Amino acid sequence: MEGNTILCPLVDDIIEDIECIENRDVVDEMITEESLPNKYKRKSNWKEICRKCKWHNY
């Protein structure tokens, strides 16, 4: 991983930190779920996965 990237457990891949922040904001109901790309919502418990991620409160 480099600079502003993290391993996201929602997609099991490296993403930009800003994508992580946007995902977290959806899970924390700060922005609407419709703004989140479907690739992050494929896992049935995606919100819980995001909440438990070590990067959730980064």
LINHUPE-V886980 format. One record per pair of residues at least 4 apart in sequence whose ideal C-beta (glycine too) atoms are under 6 Angstrom apart, sorted by the first residue. I is the first residue (numbers start at 1). GAP is how many residues later the second one is. D is the distance in Angstrom with one decimal. If there is no record, write none. Layout:
BEGIN
i:I gap:GAP d:D
i:I gap:GAP d:D
END
This chain:
BEGIN
i:1 gap:4 d:5.0
i:4 gap:12 d:6.0
i:4 gap:13 d:4.5
i:5 gap:9 d:5.0
i:5 gap:11 d:6.0
i:6 gap:11 d:6.0
i:6 gap:14 d:5.5
i:6 gap:49 d:5.2
i:7 gap:7 d:5.8
i:8 gap:7 d:4.5
i:9 gap:40 d:5.3
i:9 gap:44 d:5.5
i:10 gap:30 d:4.7
i:10 gap:36 d:5.5
i:10 gap:39 d:5.9
i:11 gap:28 d:5.7
i:15 gap:4 d:4.4
i:20 gap:35 d:5.6
i:23 gap:17 d:5.6
i:23 gap:27 d:5.8
i:24 gap:4 d:6.0
i:24 gap:32 d:5.6
i:25 gap:5 d:4.1
i:25 gap:6 d:4.7
i:26 gap:5 d:5.6
i:26 gap:7 d:5.5
i:26 gap:10 d:4.6
i:27 gap:20 d:5.0
i:27 gap:23 d:4.5
i:31 gap:4 d:5.4
i:36 gap:4 d:5.4
i:41 gap:5 d:5.2
i:45 gap:4 d:5.8
i:51 gap:5 d:5.8
END
